[in-house]
Amino acid sequence: MHNEAVSTVSPPLSLWNVRERNSEAESRLQRELGIGPLLAPMLVGRGYDEPAAATKFLHPSLDDLHPGSLLPDFDAAVGEILAAKERGDRIFVHGDYDVDGVTSAALFTRFLRTLKCDVVVHVPHRMREGYGIHQDAVQSARESGAKLFLTCDCGANAHDQVLAAHEAGMRVVVTDHHEVGETLPEAEAIVNPHRRDSVYPFPELAGVGVVFKVCEGITRALAHPVHAFHRAFLDLVALGTVADVMPLIDENRVFVRHGLPLILGSKKPGIQALLDVSECRFASMDELKAWHIGFRLGPRLNAAGRIDDAALALDLLMQADPAEAKDVAAKLDVLNEERRAEQNRILDEAIEIVEGQGLAESPILIVAGEGWHSGIIGIVAGKLAERYHRPTFVMHLDRERGTVKGSARSIPAFHLADALQAHRSMLLSGGGHAAAAGCAVTVEQFEGWRESMLQYAAEVLDADDLVPRWDIDAIVEPAEVTARTVDELARLEPFGSGNRTPMFAAHGLILTEIKTTKSPDHVMPIFRDARGRVIRTKGFGLGERFQDVAIGATVDVVFTPELEEYQGERYLKWNLKDFVVR
């Protein structure tokens, strides 16, 4: 299997996009909300230029959640579940093997069991069952005696599986958030904000967010206290929403802002054990950030589904025994270390292919290798897409089965789901979102599909699409960036997809020193501004570039300000993202 390039595009180094300021709107927010001169442009730049909208963003409230009844088939889904409860029917809950799917399954199962429902829960094994609903799962549900087949984070395109469930005497309710096809499965209800007939005002819910809305609807239908339901399950919603990289705006912002402190205070032994093994213990309830889910809690939950069995992660979230929960969390931690080692191995091999075969200048990266773990190639695709700033497919070549199956991650200018749809006749399977997707082709079709994808990407993308874009919120004077202003900017949290950390540019800094670290890739440059103010920074991954910068050079930088704590003292440091020497 070879990976030579078909066409090339040579991009410039990087692009800085400085957001246009609206001084009138900024002044109005400062005046009416009593906020500082750096927070105001952040709000305006995010589209919250009116005081009422800005206030709502800064103070996300559970009262601002949209009515679940606006979701398609919402009432039908609630009715089917309540009818199963009244009849005493067994309910088979089918989730998915990632964090969103596991938290969705845990939420449905925990909630329904509090209602005394008879629930059997299943999450698929990535290697044995693959993505979505395997026919074996339908058979298992039938053998269990289930009468209601209830999906979460999957099922929107499971036509054959829904038909099989009906033939087995089960009714089917699908809850999902993935893109739908031209037709829907013939289920009793399909609750999905991405349905073409949906009028739901916020389609970017995670799968666990959809489950939350359905369970909230059941809570209201039974006249149970909604605030108690929120308090019991928003921890799971926050975990799944952040881990699935959903945009942290609108309802997702409400979920995560209110869910983060509930994670720290969770009464679920599994979540407490996960916090311990992830070293996420804090003195204050507001110290747990979305970052900790994305880089500490989430990867450990995901590790089970990636290289072993997602049932282990589900077991953790369902645990009632603290000692058992501790043991399961320890197993997940070991799996995460194994995942990390395997990830680094595959990444090194993939980079060797890209560099060795001159693929780095092509408009899309498609690399394949034998022995690449299918549960890890998605992470590697993300690493390569970030490194080379190109849409990237990392594929597992299985000669024994005659397939090449992989995962893809993309850049803003390239919509993966559309690209796969344009090549659907060449695929065994494929689908996903704009930024993340998966597909499979036969070994015989691989080269033809790859060449066609390269040509497609060359037509869709231009040179500017293939370079990192630093979207700069404001150009600042160094004196404007203080510990106090950074504290105020924290009001914009939680940061993540759709609500990124504020990014600034500063011009005309003089480089006075470059401190080295244990890794040559990372440096800690020190600058001074025109007034002689000392500015301490850190440049992760910028070590090689700074080798060519002379002390005394005048530099423009892009950065995010951070507060670091050491021995009880807080220090302001700029996290450099990019720089240009004048």
Stockholm file with secondary structure:
# STOCKHOLM 1.0

chainA/1-582         MHNEAVSTVSPPLSLWNVRERNSEAESRLQRELGIGPLLAPMLVGRGYDEPAAATKFLHPSLDDLHPGSLLPDFDAAVGEILAAKERGDRIFVHGDYDVDGVTSAALFTRFLRTLKCDVVVHVPHRMREGYGIHQDAVQSARESGAKLFLTCDCGANAHDQVLAAHEAGMRVVVTDHHEVGETLPEAEAIVNPHRRDSVYPFPELAGVGVVFKVCEGITRALAHPVHAFHRAFLDLVALGTVADVMPLIDENRVFVRHGLPLILGSKKPGIQALLDVSECRFASMDELKAWHIGFRLGPRLNAAGRIDDAALALDLLMQADPAEAKDVAAKLDVLNEERRAEQNRILDEAIEIVEGQGLAESPILIVAGEGWHSGIIGIVAGKLAERYHRPTFVMHLDRERGTVKGSARSIPAFHLADALQAHRSMLLSGGGHAAAAGCAVTVEQFEGWRESMLQYAAEVLDADDLVPRWDIDAIVEPAEVTARTVDELARLEPFGSGNRTPMFAAHGLILTEIKTTKSPDHVMPIFRDARGRVIRTKGFGLGERFQDVAIGATVDVVFTPELEEYQGERYLKWNLKDFVVR
#=GR chainA/1-582 SS CCCCCSCCCCCCSCEEEECCCCHHHHHHHHHHHCCCTTHHHHHHHTTCCSHHHHHHHHSCCGGGCCCGGGSTTHHHHHHHHHHHHHHTCEEEEECCSSHHHHHHHHHHHHHHHHTTCEEEEECCCTTTTCSSCCHHHHHHHHHHTEEEEEEESCCTTCHHHHHHHHHTTCEEEEECCSCCCSSCCCCSEEECTTSTTCCCSCCCCCHHHHHHHHHHHHHHHTTCCHHHHHHHHHHHHHHHHHHTTCCCSHHHHHHHHHHHHHHHTCCCHHHHHHHHHTTCCCSSTTCCCHHHIIIIIHHHHHHHHHHSCTHHHHHHHHCCCHHHHHHHHHHHHHHHHHHHHHHHHHHHHHHHHHHHTTCTTSSSEEEEETTCCTTTHHHHHHHHHHHHTSCEEEEEEETTTTEEEEEEECCTTCCHHHHHHHTGGGCSEEEECSSEEEEEEEHHHHHHHHHHHHHHHHHHCCGGGGSCEEEESEECCGGGCCHHHHHHHGGGCSCBTTBCCCCEEEEEEEEEEEEECSSTTCEEEEEECTTCCEEEEEBTTCHHHHTTCCTTCEEEEEEEEEEEEETTEEEEEEEEEEEEEC
#=GC SS_cons         CCCCCSCCCCCCSCEEEECCCCHHHHHHHHHHHCCCTTHHHHHHHTTCCSHHHHHHHHSCCGGGCCCGGGSTTHHHHHHHHHHHHHHTCEEEEECCSSHHHHHHHHHHHHHHHHTTCEEEEECCCTTTTCSSCCHHHHHHHHHHTEEEEEEESCCTTCHHHHHHHHHTTCEEEEECCSCCCSSCCCCSEEECTTSTTCCCSCCCCCHHHHHHHHHHHHHHHTTCCHHHHHHHHHHHHHHHHHHTTCCCSHHHHHHHHHHHHHHHTCCCHHHHHHHHHTTCCCSSTTCCCHHHIIIIIHHHHHHHHHHSCTHHHHHHHHCCCHHHHHHHHHHHHHHHHHHHHHHHHHHHHHHHHHHHTTCTTSSSEEEEETTCCTTTHHHHHHHHHHHHTSCEEEEEEETTTTEEEEEEECCTTCCHHHHHHHTGGGCSEEEECSSEEEEEEEHHHHHHHHHHHHHHHHHHCCGGGGSCEEEESEECCGGGCCHHHHHHHGGGCSCBTTBCCCCEEEEEEEEEEEEECSSTTCEEEEEECTTCCEEEEEBTTCHHHHTTCCTTCEEEEEEEEEEEEETTEEEEEEEEEEEEEC
//
